Amino acid sequence: MELLKRLSEAAGIPGHEGEIRRIISAALTGTVDEIKVDQLGNLIAHKHGTGPVVMIAAHMDEIGFIVSNIDKDTGFLRIHPLGGFDVKTLIAQRAVVHAKDGDLIGAIGSKPIHIMTAEERKKLPELKDLFVDLGLPADAVKQRVSIGDPVTLRQDFIELEQVVSGKALDDRAGVYIGIEAIKQAKNVSCDLYFVGTTQEEVGLRGARVAGFSVHPQIGIALDTTLAVDMPGVPESQRITSLGNGVAIKLTDSASISHPGLVDAMKRIATAKGIPYQLEILPRGGTDAGAVQMAQEGAAVITLSLPSRYVHSVVETAHRDDLKAAIDLLAAFIEEAGKIDLSLS
């Protein structure tokens, strides 16, 4: 889990994924034949082989912010989001401003409830109401912080008895699963590419570009999905549940999984005793939606890691689901050359 810890705690908002690229490159050096970076910042690792061209995509970016304003009197920062946030999860969080000359740690503040009006207390918070307080005089902030500096949330990665929790498991967990599966696969029955994609959280941008570069026949996105197995949510709306295995996605807002790939994943999982669940996500998408439209099109599927509290700093996943995802992907890599992708 040390690799997942480093990936989770590292910083990389959309368009600023360099730290994640360095971790992936170090982890895959000696395992793949070639590693390169394209002009959009995608890390493309290639393991030469024969058979279908398979592209495994996991996005490197996490939701975050950039500095949009520095108050001339107080030095408090206003921030612009890159990715989707539930604003109420941000209040009283630690934040890191990644300034040119070094990181600065601060707190996300808001107007205290003690001085709010009755009407203000009834409203959900909005991002415009929040600010980052670095605890420095305004002049010092203006000297060290620039408009556009990246801002991430600060959180330790922790391992509990059955689960792990931290920030950016969406999608550093997918990156981890891809790396571990490639290392675990005993043989590769395809021409294999692993792509750490950029800017997924703002529109699947990196995967779209990488898909045209790699030109895959099969695309597998690795991502997290909603585990809503919690109080107040009926069973029919839970999407997935923690501990029930890797989720084989059927559809989401961006893609419909190829029936042949769905059948293959189910068959492999059943044959090898790998626990799995089927996923239908009514809102949201993964890199599969971009990869499937590259060139003349690709057969795609997403393998998802069930996660509670997605897009927060306490995203939580089950150890057994991580293992199931790694085992299924590794087994698929070994059998990719035998997959029937004909449509009925």
Contacts in CASP RR format, 6 or more apart in sequence:
PFRMAT RR
TARGET T0000
AUTHOR 0000-0000-0000
METHOD contacts of the structure
MODEL  1
MELLKRLSEAAGIPGHEGEIRRIISAALTGTVDEIKVDQLGNLIAHKHGT
GPVVMIAAHMDEIGFIVSNIDKDTGFLRIHPLGGFDVKTLIAQRAVVHAK
DGDLIGAIGSKPIHIMTAEERKKLPELKDLFVDLGLPADAVKQRVSIGDP
VTLRQDFIELEQVVSGKALDDRAGVYIGIEAIKQAKNVSCDLYFVGTTQE
EVGLRGARVAGFSVHPQIGIALDTTLAVDMPGVPESQRITSLGNGVAIKL
TDSASISHPGLVDAMKRIATAKGIPYQLEILPRGGTDAGAVQMAQEGAAV
ITLSLPSRYVHSVVETAHRDDLKAAIDLLAAFIEEAGKIDLSLS
1 159 0 8 1.000
1 164 0 8 1.000
3 23 0 8 1.000
3 27 0 8 1.000
3 176 0 8 1.000
3 179 0 8 1.000
3 180 0 8 1.000
4 157 0 8 1.000
4 164 0 8 1.000
4 172 0 8 1.000
4 173 0 8 1.000
4 176 0 8 1.000
4 322 0 8 1.000
5 157 0 8 1.000
5 159 0 8 1.000
6 23 0 8 1.000
7 20 0 8 1.000
7 23 0 8 1.000
7 168 0 8 1.000
7 172 0 8 1.000
7 173 0 8 1.000
7 175 0 8 1.000
7 176 0 8 1.000
8 157 0 8 1.000
8 166 0 8 1.000
8 167 0 8 1.000
8 168 0 8 1.000
8 169 0 8 1.000
8 172 0 8 1.000
8 173 0 8 1.000
9 155 0 8 1.000
9 156 0 8 1.000
9 157 0 8 1.000
9 167 0 8 1.000
10 19 0 8 1.000
10 20 0 8 1.000
10 23 0 8 1.000
10 168 0 8 1.000
10 172 0 8 1.000
11 19 0 8 1.000
11 62 0 8 1.000
11 96 0 8 1.000
11 98 0 8 1.000
11 150 0 8 1.000
11 152 0 8 1.000
12 18 0 8 1.000
12 19 0 8 1.000
12 20 0 8 1.000
12 60 0 8 1.000
12 61 0 8 1.000
12 62 0 8 1.000
12 150 0 8 1.000
12 152 0 8 1.000
12 168 0 8 1.000
13 61 0 8 1.000
13 62 0 8 1.000
13 63 0 8 1.000
13 64 0 8 1.000
13 65 0 8 1.000
13 66 0 8 1.000
13 82 0 8 1.000
13 150 0 8 1.000
13 151 0 8 1.000
13 152 0 8 1.000
14 61 0 8 1.000
14 64 0 8 1.000
14 82 0 8 1.000
14 83 0 8 1.000
14 198 0 8 1.000
14 199 0 8 1.000
14 200 0 8 1.000
14 201 0 8 1.000
14 202 0 8 1.000
15 41 0 8 1.000
15 61 0 8 1.000
15 82 0 8 1.000
15 198 0 8 1.000
15 199 0 8 1.000
16 61 0 8 1.000
16 98 0 8 1.000
16 150 0 8 1.000
17 41 0 8 1.000
17 60 0 8 1.000
17 61 0 8 1.000
17 198 0 8 1.000
18 41 0 8 1.000
18 60 0 8 1.000
20 60 0 8 1.000
20 61 0 8 1.000
20 172 0 8 1.000
20 175 0 8 1.000
20 196 0 8 1.000
21 37 0 8 1.000
21 41 0 8 1.000
21 43 0 8 1.000
21 60 0 8 1.000
21 196 0 8 1.000
24 43 0 8 1.000
24 45 0 8 1.000
24 60 0 8 1.000
24 175 0 8 1.000
24 179 0 8 1.000
24 196 0 8 1.000
25 35 0 8 1.000
25 43 0 8 1.000
25 45 0 8 1.000
27 179 0 8 1.000
28 35 0 8 1.000
28 45 0 8 1.000
28 179 0 8 1.000
28 182 0 8 1.000
28 194 0 8 1.000
29 35 0 8 1.000
31 47 0 8 1.000
31 182 0 8 1.000
31 183 0 8 1.000
32 45 0 8 1.000
32 46 0 8 1.000
32 47 0 8 1.000
32 182 0 8 1.000
32 194 0 8 1.000
33 46 0 8 1.000
33 47 0 8 1.000
33 48 0 8 1.000
34 45 0 8 1.000
34 46 0 8 1.000
34 48 0 8 1.000
35 43 0 8 1.000
35 44 0 8 1.000
35 45 0 8 1.000
35 46 0 8 1.000
36 43 0 8 1.000
36 44 0 8 1.000
36 46 0 8 1.000
37 43 0 8 1.000
37 44 0 8 1.000
38 44 0 8 1.000
38 209 0 8 1.000
38 210 0 8 1.000
38 213 0 8 1.000
39 209 0 8 1.000
40 198 0 8 1.000
40 199 0 8 1.000
40 205 0 8 1.000
40 206 0 8 1.000
40 209 0 8 1.000
40 210 0 8 1.000
41 198 0 8 1.000
41 206 0 8 1.000
42 195 0 8 1.000
42 196 0 8 1.000
42 197 0 8 1.000
42 198 0 8 1.000
42 206 0 8 1.000
42 207 0 8 1.000
42 209 0 8 1.000
42 210 0 8 1.000
42 213 0 8 1.000
43 60 0 8 1.000
43 195 0 8 1.000
43 196 0 8 1.000
44 193 0 8 1.000
44 194 0 8 1.000
44 195 0 8 1.000
44 196 0 8 1.000
44 210 0 8 1.000
44 213 0 8 1.000
44 214 0 8 1.000
45 193 0 8 1.000
45 194 0 8 1.000
45 195 0 8 1.000
46 191 0 8 1.000
46 192 0 8 1.000
46 193 0 8 1.000
47 182 0 8 1.000
47 188 0 8 1.000
47 192 0 8 1.000
47 193 0 8 1.000
47 194 0 8 1.000
48 191 0 8 1.000
49 188 0 8 1.000
49 190 0 8 1.000
49 191 0 8 1.000
49 192 0 8 1.000
50 189 0 8 1.000
50 190 0 8 1.000
50 191 0 8 1.000
51 189 0 8 1.000
51 190 0 8 1.000
51 191 0 8 1.000
51 336 0 8 1.000
51 337 0 8 1.000
52 190 0 8 1.000
52 191 0 8 1.000
52 217 0 8 1.000
52 218 0 8 1.000
52 336 0 8 1.000
52 337 0 8 1.000
52 339 0 8 1.000
53 190 0 8 1.000
53 191 0 8 1.000
53 193 0 8 1.000
53 214 0 8 1.000
53 215 0 8 1.000
53 216 0 8 1.000
53 217 0 8 1.000
53 218 0 8 1.000
54 190 0 8 1.000
54 191 0 8 1.000
54 192 0 8 1.000
54 193 0 8 1.000
54 216 0 8 1.000
54 217 0 8 1.000
54 218 0 8 1.000
54 219 0 8 1.000
54 220 0 8 1.000
54 333 0 8 1.000
54 336 0 8 1.000
55 193 0 8 1.000
55 194 0 8 1.000
55 195 0 8 1.000
55 210 0 8 1.000
55 211 0 8 1.000
55 214 0 8 1.000
55 216 0 8 1.000
55 218 0 8 1.000
55 219 0 8 1.000
55 220 0 8 1.000
55 291 0 8 1.000
55 298 0 8 1.000
56 178 0 8 1.000
56 181 0 8 1.000
56 182 0 8 1.000
56 192 0 8 1.000
56 193 0 8 1.000
56 194 0 8 1.000
56 195 0 8 1.000
56 219 0 8 1.000
56 220 0 8 1.000
56 222 0 8 1.000
56 329 0 8 1.000
57 195 0 8 1.000
57 196 0 8 1.000
57 197 0 8 1.000
57 207 0 8 1.000
57 210 0 8 1.000
57 219 0 8 1.000
57 220 0 8 1.000
57 221 0 8 1.000
57 222 0 8 1.000
57 287 0 8 1.000
57 288 0 8 1.000
57 291 0 8 1.000
58 171 0 8 1.000
58 174 0 8 1.000
58 175 0 8 1.000
58 177 0 8 1.000
58 178 0 8 1.000
58 194 0 8 1.000
58 195 0 8 1.000
58 196 0 8 1.000
58 197 0 8 1.000
58 221 0 8 1.000
58 222 0 8 1.000
58 223 0 8 1.000
58 287 0 8 1.000
59 171 0 8 1.000
59 175 0 8 1.000
59 196 0 8 1.000
59 197 0 8 1.000
59 198 0 8 1.000
59 199 0 8 1.000
59 200 0 8 1.000
59 201 0 8 1.000
59 206 0 8 1.000
59 207 0 8 1.000
59 223 0 8 1.000
59 287 0 8 1.000
60 171 0 8 1.000
60 172 0 8 1.000
60 175 0 8 1.000
60 196 0 8 1.000
60 197 0 8 1.000
60 198 0 8 1.000
61 171 0 8 1.000
61 197 0 8 1.000
61 198 0 8 1.000
61 199 0 8 1.000
61 200 0 8 1.000
61 201 0 8 1.000
61 202 0 8 1.000
62 152 0 8 1.000
62 167 0 8 1.000
62 168 0 8 1.000
62 170 0 8 1.000
62 171 0 8 1.000
62 172 0 8 1.000
62 201 0 8 1.000
63 81 0 8 1.000
63 82 0 8 1.000
63 83 0 8 1.000
63 84 0 8 1.000
63 85 0 8 1.000
63 170 0 8 1.000
63 201 0 8 1.000
63 311 0 8 1.000
64 81 0 8 1.000
64 82 0 8 1.000
64 83 0 8 1.000
64 85 0 8 1.000
64 150 0 8 1.000
64 151 0 8 1.000
64 152 0 8 1.000
64 153 0 8 1.000
65 79 0 8 1.000
65 80 0 8 1.000
65 81 0 8 1.000
65 82 0 8 1.000
65 95 0 8 1.000
65 150 0 8 1.000
65 151 0 8 1.000
65 152 0 8 1.000
66 79 0 8 1.000
66 80 0 8 1.000
66 82 0 8 1.000
66 147 0 8 1.000
66 148 0 8 1.000
66 149 0 8 1.000
66 150 0 8 1.000
66 151 0 8 1.000
67 77 0 8 1.000
67 78 0 8 1.000
67 79 0 8 1.000
67 80 0 8 1.000
67 97 0 8 1.000
67 132 0 8 1.000
67 145 0 8 1.000
67 146 0 8 1.000
67 147 0 8 1.000
67 148 0 8 1.000
67 149 0 8 1.000
67 151 0 8 1.000
68 77 0 8 1.000
68 78 0 8 1.000
68 79 0 8 1.000
68 80 0 8 1.000
68 147 0 8 1.000
68 148 0 8 1.000
69 77 0 8 1.000
69 78 0 8 1.000
69 147 0 8 1.000
70 76 0 8 1.000
70 77 0 8 1.000
70 138 0 8 1.000
70 141 0 8 1.000
70 142 0 8 1.000
70 145 0 8 1.000
70 147 0 8 1.000
71 77 0 8 1.000
71 78 0 8 1.000
71 131 0 8 1.000
71 138 0 8 1.000
72 138 0 8 1.000
72 142 0 8 1.000
73 138 0 8 1.000
74 138 0 8 1.000
75 134 0 8 1.000
75 136 0 8 1.000
75 137 0 8 1.000
75 138 0 8 1.000
75 141 0 8 1.000
75 142 0 8 1.000
76 131 0 8 1.000
76 132 0 8 1.000
76 133 0 8 1.000
77 97 0 8 1.000
77 131 0 8 1.000
77 132 0 8 1.000
77 133 0 8 1.000
77 134 0 8 1.000
77 141 0 8 1.000
77 145 0 8 1.000
77 151 0 8 1.000
78 128 0 8 1.000
78 131 0 8 1.000
78 132 0 8 1.000
79 127 0 8 1.000
79 130 0 8 1.000
79 131 0 8 1.000
79 132 0 8 1.000
79 151 0 8 1.000
81 127 0 8 1.000
82 201 0 8 1.000
82 202 0 8 1.000
83 201 0 8 1.000
83 202 0 8 1.000
84 201 0 8 1.000
84 311 0 8 1.000
85 127 0 8 1.000
85 311 0 8 1.000
86 311 0 8 1.000
86 312 0 8 1.000
87 124 0 8 1.000
87 125 0 8 1.000
87 126 0 8 1.000
87 127 0 8 1.000
87 130 0 8 1.000
88 124 0 8 1.000
88 125 0 8 1.000
89 311 0 8 1.000
89 312 0 8 1.000
89 313 0 8 1.000
90 108 0 8 1.000
90 125 0 8 1.000
90 127 0 8 1.000
90 130 0 8 1.000
90 153 0 8 1.000
91 108 0 8 1.000
91 109 0 8 1.000
91 110 0 8 1.000
91 125 0 8 1.000
91 130 0 8 1.000
92 107 0 8 1.000
92 108 0 8 1.000
92 109 0 8 1.000
93 107 0 8 1.000
93 108 0 8 1.000
93 153 0 8 1.000
93 154 0 8 1.000
93 313 0 8 1.000
94 105 0 8 1.000
94 106 0 8 1.000
94 107 0 8 1.000
94 108 0 8 1.000
94 153 0 8 1.000
94 154 0 8 1.000
94 155 0 8 1.000
95 105 0 8 1.000
95 106 0 8 1.000
95 107 0 8 1.000
95 108 0 8 1.000
95 132 0 8 1.000
95 151 0 8 1.000
95 152 0 8 1.000
95 153 0 8 1.000
95 154 0 8 1.000
96 103 0 8 1.000
96 104 0 8 1.000
96 105 0 8 1.000
96 106 0 8 1.000
96 151 0 8 1.000
96 152 0 8 1.000
96 153 0 8 1.000
96 154 0 8 1.000
97 103 0 8 1.000
97 104 0 8 1.000
97 105 0 8 1.000
97 106 0 8 1.000
97 132 0 8 1.000
97 134 0 8 1.000
97 145 0 8 1.000
97 149 0 8 1.000
97 150 0 8 1.000
97 151 0 8 1.000
98 149 0 8 1.000
98 150 0 8 1.000
98 151 0 8 1.000
98 152 0 8 1.000
99 144 0 8 1.000
99 145 0 8 1.000
99 146 0 8 1.000
99 149 0 8 1.000
100 146 0 8 1.000
100 149 0 8 1.000
101 144 0 8 1.000
104 134 0 8 1.000
104 136 0 8 1.000
104 144 0 8 1.000
104 145 0 8 1.000
105 134 0 8 1.000
105 154 0 8 1.000
106 132 0 8 1.000
106 133 0 8 1.000
106 134 0 8 1.000
106 135 0 8 1.000
107 132 0 8 1.000
107 133 0 8 1.000
108 130 0 8 1.000
108 131 0 8 1.000
108 132 0 8 1.000
108 133 0 8 1.000
109 130 0 8 1.000
109 131 0 8 1.000
109 132 0 8 1.000
109 133 0 8 1.000
110 125 0 8 1.000
110 129 0 8 1.000
110 130 0 8 1.000
110 131 0 8 1.000
111 120 0 8 1.000
111 129 0 8 1.000
113 121 0 8 1.000
132 151 0 8 1.000
134 141 0 8 1.000
134 145 0 8 1.000
136 144 0 8 1.000
152 167 0 8 1.000
153 167 0 8 1.000
153 313 0 8 1.000
154 167 0 8 1.000
154 313 0 8 1.000
155 166 0 8 1.000
155 167 0 8 1.000
155 313 0 8 1.000
155 314 0 8 1.000
156 166 0 8 1.000
157 164 0 8 1.000
157 165 0 8 1.000
157 166 0 8 1.000
157 167 0 8 1.000
158 164 0 8 1.000
158 165 0 8 1.000
158 166 0 8 1.000
162 243 0 8 1.000
162 318 0 8 1.000
162 319 0 8 1.000
162 320 0 8 1.000
163 242 0 8 1.000
163 316 0 8 1.000
163 317 0 8 1.000
163 318 0 8 1.000
163 319 0 8 1.000
164 316 0 8 1.000
164 317 0 8 1.000
164 319 0 8 1.000
164 322 0 8 1.000
165 314 0 8 1.000
165 315 0 8 1.000
165 316 0 8 1.000
165 317 0 8 1.000
166 313 0 8 1.000
166 314 0 8 1.000
166 315 0 8 1.000
166 316 0 8 1.000
167 312 0 8 1.000
167 313 0 8 1.000
167 314 0 8 1.000
167 315 0 8 1.000
168 315 0 8 1.000
169 224 0 8 1.000
169 305 0 8 1.000
169 307 0 8 1.000
169 315 0 8 1.000
169 316 0 8 1.000
169 317 0 8 1.000
170 223 0 8 1.000
170 224 0 8 1.000
170 307 0 8 1.000
170 310 0 8 1.000
170 311 0 8 1.000
170 315 0 8 1.000
171 200 0 8 1.000
171 222 0 8 1.000
171 223 0 8 1.000
171 224 0 8 1.000
173 224 0 8 1.000
173 305 0 8 1.000
173 307 0 8 1.000
173 317 0 8 1.000
173 322 0 8 1.000
174 222 0 8 1.000
174 223 0 8 1.000
174 224 0 8 1.000
174 305 0 8 1.000
174 325 0 8 1.000
175 196 0 8 1.000
175 222 0 8 1.000
176 322 0 8 1.000
177 222 0 8 1.000
177 303 0 8 1.000
177 305 0 8 1.000
177 322 0 8 1.000
177 325 0 8 1.000
177 326 0 8 1.000
177 329 0 8 1.000
178 194 0 8 1.000
178 222 0 8 1.000
178 326 0 8 1.000
178 329 0 8 1.000
179 194 0 8 1.000
180 326 0 8 1.000
180 330 0 8 1.000
181 325 0 8 1.000
181 326 0 8 1.000
181 327 0 8 1.000
181 329 0 8 1.000
181 330 0 8 1.000
181 333 0 8 1.000
182 192 0 8 1.000
182 194 0 8 1.000
182 330 0 8 1.000
182 333 0 8 1.000
184 326 0 8 1.000
184 327 0 8 1.000
184 330 0 8 1.000
185 330 0 8 1.000
185 331 0 8 1.000
185 333 0 8 1.000
185 334 0 8 1.000
186 334 0 8 1.000
187 334 0 8 1.000
188 333 0 8 1.000
188 334 0 8 1.000
188 336 0 8 1.000
189 333 0 8 1.000
189 334 0 8 1.000
189 335 0 8 1.000
189 336 0 8 1.000
189 337 0 8 1.000
189 338 0 8 1.000
190 218 0 8 1.000
190 333 0 8 1.000
190 336 0 8 1.000
190 337 0 8 1.000
192 333 0 8 1.000
192 336 0 8 1.000
193 214 0 8 1.000
193 216 0 8 1.000
195 207 0 8 1.000
195 210 0 8 1.000
195 211 0 8 1.000
195 214 0 8 1.000
196 210 0 8 1.000
197 204 0 8 1.000
197 206 0 8 1.000
197 207 0 8 1.000
197 210 0 8 1.000
197 287 0 8 1.000
198 205 0 8 1.000
198 206 0 8 1.000
199 205 0 8 1.000
199 206 0 8 1.000
200 206 0 8 1.000
200 207 0 8 1.000
200 286 0 8 1.000
200 287 0 8 1.000
203 290 0 8 1.000
204 254 0 8 1.000
204 285 0 8 1.000
204 286 0 8 1.000
204 287 0 8 1.000
204 289 0 8 1.000
204 290 0 8 1.000
205 290 0 8 1.000
206 287 0 8 1.000
206 290 0 8 1.000
207 221 0 8 1.000
207 287 0 8 1.000
207 289 0 8 1.000
207 290 0 8 1.000
207 291 0 8 1.000
208 290 0 8 1.000
208 291 0 8 1.000
208 293 0 8 1.000
208 294 0 8 1.000
210 291 0 8 1.000
211 290 0 8 1.000
211 291 0 8 1.000
211 294 0 8 1.000
211 295 0 8 1.000
211 298 0 8 1.000
212 294 0 8 1.000
212 295 0 8 1.000
214 294 0 8 1.000
215 294 0 8 1.000
215 295 0 8 1.000
216 291 0 8 1.000
216 294 0 8 1.000
216 298 0 8 1.000
217 298 0 8 1.000
217 299 0 8 1.000
217 341 0 8 1.000
218 261 0 8 1.000
218 298 0 8 1.000
218 299 0 8 1.000
218 300 0 8 1.000
218 336 0 8 1.000
218 339 0 8 1.000
218 341 0 8 1.000
219 288 0 8 1.000
219 291 0 8 1.000
219 292 0 8 1.000
219 298 0 8 1.000
219 299 0 8 1.000
219 300 0 8 1.000
219 301 0 8 1.000
220 261 0 8 1.000
220 288 0 8 1.000
220 300 0 8 1.000
220 301 0 8 1.000
220 302 0 8 1.000
220 303 0 8 1.000
220 329 0 8 1.000
220 332 0 8 1.000
221 286 0 8 1.000
221 287 0 8 1.000
221 288 0 8 1.000
221 289 0 8 1.000
221 291 0 8 1.000
221 300 0 8 1.000
221 301 0 8 1.000
221 302 0 8 1.000
221 303 0 8 1.000
222 302 0 8 1.000
222 303 0 8 1.000
222 304 0 8 1.000
222 305 0 8 1.000
222 325 0 8 1.000
222 329 0 8 1.000
223 285 0 8 1.000
223 286 0 8 1.000
223 287 0 8 1.000
223 302 0 8 1.000
223 304 0 8 1.000
223 305 0 8 1.000
224 304 0 8 1.000
224 305 0 8 1.000
224 306 0 8 1.000
224 307 0 8 1.000
224 310 0 8 1.000
224 315 0 8 1.000
224 317 0 8 1.000
225 239 0 8 1.000
225 240 0 8 1.000
225 247 0 8 1.000
225 249 0 8 1.000
225 279 0 8 1.000
225 281 0 8 1.000
225 304 0 8 1.000
225 305 0 8 1.000
225 306 0 8 1.000
225 307 0 8 1.000
225 310 0 8 1.000
226 239 0 8 1.000
226 240 0 8 1.000
226 281 0 8 1.000
226 306 0 8 1.000
226 307 0 8 1.000
226 310 0 8 1.000
227 238 0 8 1.000
227 239 0 8 1.000
227 240 0 8 1.000
227 241 0 8 1.000
227 242 0 8 1.000
227 306 0 8 1.000
227 307 0 8 1.000
227 308 0 8 1.000
227 317 0 8 1.000
228 237 0 8 1.000
228 238 0 8 1.000
228 239 0 8 1.000
228 240 0 8 1.000
228 308 0 8 1.000
229 238 0 8 1.000
229 240 0 8 1.000
229 241 0 8 1.000
229 242 0 8 1.000
229 308 0 8 1.000
230 308 0 8 1.000
239 279 0 8 1.000
239 280 0 8 1.000
239 281 0 8 1.000
239 306 0 8 1.000
240 247 0 8 1.000
240 277 0 8 1.000
240 279 0 8 1.000
240 304 0 8 1.000
240 306 0 8 1.000
241 277 0 8 1.000
241 306 0 8 1.000
242 306 0 8 1.000
242 308 0 8 1.000
242 316 0 8 1.000
242 317 0 8 1.000
242 318 0 8 1.000
242 321 0 8 1.000
243 275 0 8 1.000
243 306 0 8 1.000
243 318 0 8 1.000
243 320 0 8 1.000
243 321 0 8 1.000
244 275 0 8 1.000
244 277 0 8 1.000
244 306 0 8 1.000
244 321 0 8 1.000
245 274 0 8 1.000
245 275 0 8 1.000
245 276 0 8 1.000
245 277 0 8 1.000
245 306 0 8 1.000
245 318 0 8 1.000
245 320 0 8 1.000
245 321 0 8 1.000
245 324 0 8 1.000
245 325 0 8 1.000
246 269 0 8 1.000
246 274 0 8 1.000
246 275 0 8 1.000
246 276 0 8 1.000
246 277 0 8 1.000
246 303 0 8 1.000
246 304 0 8 1.000
246 305 0 8 1.000
246 321 0 8 1.000
246 324 0 8 1.000
246 325 0 8 1.000
246 328 0 8 1.000
247 276 0 8 1.000
247 277 0 8 1.000
247 278 0 8 1.000
247 279 0 8 1.000
247 303 0 8 1.000
247 304 0 8 1.000
247 305 0 8 1.000
247 306 0 8 1.000
248 257 0 8 1.000
248 262 0 8 1.000
248 265 0 8 1.000
248 266 0 8 1.000
248 269 0 8 1.000
248 276 0 8 1.000
248 277 0 8 1.000
248 278 0 8 1.000
248 279 0 8 1.000
248 301 0 8 1.000
248 303 0 8 1.000
248 304 0 8 1.000
249 257 0 8 1.000
249 279 0 8 1.000
249 280 0 8 1.000
249 281 0 8 1.000
249 286 0 8 1.000
249 288 0 8 1.000
249 301 0 8 1.000
249 302 0 8 1.000
249 303 0 8 1.000
249 304 0 8 1.000
250 256 0 8 1.000
250 257 0 8 1.000
250 262 0 8 1.000
250 278 0 8 1.000
250 279 0 8 1.000
250 280 0 8 1.000
251 257 0 8 1.000
251 280 0 8 1.000
251 281 0 8 1.000
252 280 0 8 1.000
252 281 0 8 1.000
252 282 0 8 1.000
252 283 0 8 1.000
252 284 0 8 1.000
252 285 0 8 1.000
252 286 0 8 1.000
252 302 0 8 1.000
253 281 0 8 1.000
253 282 0 8 1.000
253 283 0 8 1.000
253 284 0 8 1.000
253 285 0 8 1.000
254 284 0 8 1.000
254 285 0 8 1.000
254 286 0 8 1.000
254 288 0 8 1.000
254 289 0 8 1.000
254 290 0 8 1.000
255 285 0 8 1.000
255 286 0 8 1.000
255 288 0 8 1.000
255 289 0 8 1.000
255 292 0 8 1.000
255 300 0 8 1.000
255 302 0 8 1.000
257 288 0 8 1.000
257 300 0 8 1.000
257 301 0 8 1.000
257 302 0 8 1.000
258 299 0 8 1.000
258 300 0 8 1.000
258 301 0 8 1.000
258 341 0 8 1.000
259 343 0 8 1.000
259 344 0 8 1.000
260 299 0 8 1.000
260 339 0 8 1.000
260 340 0 8 1.000
260 341 0 8 1.000
261 299 0 8 1.000
261 300 0 8 1.000
261 301 0 8 1.000
261 339 0 8 1.000
261 341 0 8 1.000
262 301 0 8 1.000
264 332 0 8 1.000
264 335 0 8 1.000
264 339 0 8 1.000
264 340 0 8 1.000
265 276 0 8 1.000
265 301 0 8 1.000
265 303 0 8 1.000
265 328 0 8 1.000
265 332 0 8 1.000
266 276 0 8 1.000
268 274 0 8 1.000
268 328 0 8 1.000
268 331 0 8 1.000
268 332 0 8 1.000
268 335 0 8 1.000
269 275 0 8 1.000
269 276 0 8 1.000
269 324 0 8 1.000
269 328 0 8 1.000
269 331 0 8 1.000
272 327 0 8 1.000
272 328 0 8 1.000
272 331 0 8 1.000
274 324 0 8 1.000
274 327 0 8 1.000
274 328 0 8 1.000
274 331 0 8 1.000
275 320 0 8 1.000
275 324 0 8 1.000
276 324 0 8 1.000
276 328 0 8 1.000
277 306 0 8 1.000
279 302 0 8 1.000
279 304 0 8 1.000
281 304 0 8 1.000
286 302 0 8 1.000
286 304 0 8 1.000
287 302 0 8 1.000
288 300 0 8 1.000
288 301 0 8 1.000
288 302 0 8 1.000
289 300 0 8 1.000
291 298 0 8 1.000
291 300 0 8 1.000
292 298 0 8 1.000
292 299 0 8 1.000
292 300 0 8 1.000
299 341 0 8 1.000
303 325 0 8 1.000
303 328 0 8 1.000
303 329 0 8 1.000
305 317 0 8 1.000
305 321 0 8 1.000
305 322 0 8 1.000
305 325 0 8 1.000
306 317 0 8 1.000
306 318 0 8 1.000
306 321 0 8 1.000
307 315 0 8 1.000
307 316 0 8 1.000
307 317 0 8 1.000
308 315 0 8 1.000
308 316 0 8 1.000
308 317 0 8 1.000
309 315 0 8 1.000
309 316 0 8 1.000
END
